[in-house]
Amino acid sequence: GGDVDTFAVEPHDRGAVPDAVLLVPQRGLALEVAAWAAQGRDPTAPASAADFAPLALGDPGQPVLARLPGIPSSSTPVLLRVKAASGEGSYRVVALGPGADSGNAVLGQLRGLQADERVDDALLLAAGFAHLEPSSPARAEVLRLAARLLESPPVKKKGASPGGPTP
C-alpha cells in the first residue's frame, strides 16, 4: 500500500562498493526503509514484499543513514524499499562507501542542509558518516564542516522574537 519506491544498490562502474545508504527527505517527510539482500538466497527468484526486512526509520525531515545488510555486487544487488512513514515530499538517495566519492557526496548533502537552515540534520549526518565510514579520505573534511556549523551563530529570521515572529 501507499507510494513505495524500490532501488537496487550495486557497485559503481569504477569498482567502488557501497556499504551504506543515505536518504535525505524534505522537511516534514519521515521515511521508512526496508532492505532485501540476495546473500544466501536465489538471486534469480523474485523478491516479494515479505522478503524485505526493516532497515531504518527516520523522524520527519531527518536524514536516514544505515549500513546495508550485505555487500552488493552487480549480479546480486541489495534492494531497498522506501516509503513515507508520515508526511509527503521528495527525498534524495545516495549509496555510500569508504571512498572519496562518497565523502564528496556527503559534503554536498551537508552544504545543502546548511543552505536550508537544517543544521541539526547536517550534524546528525556528519556524525553518522564519520562513524560508519571511519576510513574515508573525506572523513576529516566532513568533521571540519560539522565543526564550522556548530560554531556558526543560529540564523535569526527578520521579526523573530522569543515568542515567535512579530505580527
DOMI-184653 format. One line per field, with one value per residue (C-alpha): x, y, z; residue number from 1. Coordinates in pm, 1 decimal. Layout:
N
X [X,...]
Y [Y,...]
Z [Z,...]
nr [NUM,...]
This chain:
167
X [0.0,94.9,367.6,664.6,996.3,1244.2,1615.7,1891.7,2222.4,2514.1,2887.9,2992.9,3144.0,3487.4,3468.6,3354.7,3139.4,2878.0,2823.9,2573.9,2284.8,2183.8,1833.7,1771.7,1399.3,1237.9,1117.2,806.1,866.9,954.8,1098.5,1075.3,1344.4,1348.5,1618.5,1646.7,1988.3,2038.2,2310.2,2203.8,1904.0,1841.8,1919.4,1700.1,1392.9,1166.7,1173.1,833.2,730.9,753.7,1125.2,1217.8,1342.4,1319.9,1645.9,1576.1,1302.0,1355.6,1169.4,1010.4,1283.0,1559.5,1831.7,1846.4,2192.7,2213.0,2459.1,2348.8,2265.2,2502.2,2774.4,2614.9,2758.2,2647.7,2481.1,2333.3,2235.4,2085.5,1728.7,1584.9,1215.4,1142.8,807.6,676.3,612.1,441.7,416.0,485.9,750.5,1062.0,1395.0,1745.3,1913.7,2291.7,2476.9,2792.1,3119.3,3463.9,3585.5,3641.2,3337.2,3108.0,3271.7,3222.7,2856.1,2811.0,2981.6,2736.8,2441.7,2578.2,2607.3,2253.3,2119.6,2313.2,2163.2,1816.0,1896.0,1879.8,2194.9,2074.0,2010.3,2352.0,2524.0,2338.5,2451.0,2814.2,2834.5,2672.6,2905.9,3215.3,3103.3,3003.9,3296.0,3598.8,3848.8,3700.5,3956.2,3682.6,3608.4,3824.4,3665.9,3316.1,3402.0,3559.9,3241.7,3034.7,3255.9,3204.8,2828.9,2845.5,3042.8,2819.1,2558.2,2196.5,2005.0,1761.5,1472.7,1357.6,1091.6,1152.8,1140.5,1135.9,757.1,773.4,752.2,617.1,283.5]
Y [0.0,361.0,508.9,270.1,320.3,38.2,87.0,-159.5,-76.6,-201.9,-130.4,170.8,112.8,210.9,-65.8,135.6,-93.8,78.2,-45.9,216.0,420.9,780.8,919.5,1292.9,1380.4,1721.7,1875.0,1700.7,1370.8,1067.9,771.4,400.9,189.4,-187.4,-398.4,-725.9,-882.3,-1172.6,-1334.8,-1688.4,-1662.6,-1747.6,-1413.6,-1509.1,-1556.2,-1250.4,-1050.3,-1021.1,-753.2,-1016.0,-1069.7,-712.6,-661.8,-323.5,-132.0,218.3,460.8,835.5,1115.5,1384.7,1558.4,1353.5,1210.1,831.6,674.5,296.7,16.8,-219.7,-576.3,-727.2,-644.7,-573.3,-698.8,-637.7,-981.5,-963.8,-607.1,-505.6,-392.1,-104.9,-37.4,321.4,463.2,754.9,671.1,1010.3,1334.2,1379.2,1525.7,1419.6,1279.2,1208.6,865.9,817.9,486.7,536.9,356.0,433.1,600.9,969.4,994.9,908.3,1169.1,1431.6,1332.2,1370.6,1711.5,1818.8,1699.6,1880.3,2205.9,2161.9,2106.5,2410.9,2622.7,2501.7,2603.8,2240.3,2244.8,1975.1,1737.5,1820.2,1745.0,1415.3,1321.2,1421.4,1218.8,916.5,925.3,965.1,661.8,438.1,528.6,581.7,511.5,761.6,1014.1,1279.4,1199.8,1484.8,1739.8,1621.0,1670.0,2012.9,2126.4,1995.7,2193.0,2510.9,2450.8,2418.7,2741.1,2946.5,3161.2,3049.7,3208.6,3474.0,3545.0,3901.6,3993.3,3685.9,3710.8,3453.3,3439.2,3384.5,3619.2,3964.6,4036.7]
Z [0.0,-46.2,-261.4,-247.3,-428.0,-486.1,-554.6,-644.4,-476.7,-685.0,-707.8,-912.8,-1259.1,-1122.9,-861.5,-558.7,-342.9,-125.7,228.6,348.6,217.8,287.5,236.9,283.5,292.4,272.7,597.8,727.1,543.5,757.9,569.1,637.0,469.9,429.7,261.7,79.6,33.0,-207.8,5.6,89.1,-147.5,-507.8,-679.7,-975.0,-756.6,-741.4,-417.9,-255.0,-4.9,271.2,193.3,291.8,648.3,826.2,792.3,927.1,1023.4,1036.6,1206.6,985.8,785.1,947.9,722.5,735.5,724.3,754.1,691.1,414.0,525.8,269.6,20.6,-316.4,-642.3,-999.2,-1005.8,-653.8,-560.9,-229.7,-287.5,-85.6,-41.9,65.2,165.3,364.5,729.4,758.2,563.4,197.8,-26.5,-208.8,-92.9,-221.9,-206.2,-209.4,-181.8,25.7,85.3,222.9,-99.0,-167.3,-396.7,-106.4,114.2,-154.5,-186.4,190.7,184.6,-85.6,121.7,429.6,237.9,105.6,457.2,578.4,299.2,403.3,763.4,877.7,1090.8,1332.7,1041.8,894.1,1225.8,1254.2,904.1,966.4,1288.0,1125.5,825.7,1044.5,1246.0,951.4,722.4,952.1,670.6,424.0,298.9,332.9,699.1,832.4,595.2,690.6,1058.7,990.6,816.0,1109.3,1349.4,1142.8,1154.9,1533.0,1564.8,1338.0,1510.8,1484.7,1199.9,1318.8,1092.2,1045.6,1301.3,1515.2,1891.1,2173.5,2138.7,1760.5,1464.6,1526.6,1357.6]
nr [1,2,3,4,5,6,7,8,9,10,11,12,13,14,15,16,17,18,19,20,21,22,23,24,25,26,27,28,29,30,31,32,33,34,35,36,37,38,39,40,41,42,43,44,45,46,47,48,49,50,51,52,53,54,55,56,57,58,59,60,61,62,63,64,65,66,67,68,69,70,71,72,73,74,75,76,77,78,79,80,81,82,83,84,85,86,87,88,89,90,91,92,93,94,95,96,97,98,99,100,101,102,103,104,105,106,107,108,109,110,111,112,113,114,115,116,117,118,119,120,121,122,123,124,125,126,127,128,129,130,131,132,133,134,135,136,137,138,139,140,141,142,143,144,145,146,147,148,149,150,151,152,153,154,155,156,157,158,159,160,161,162,163,164,165,166,167]
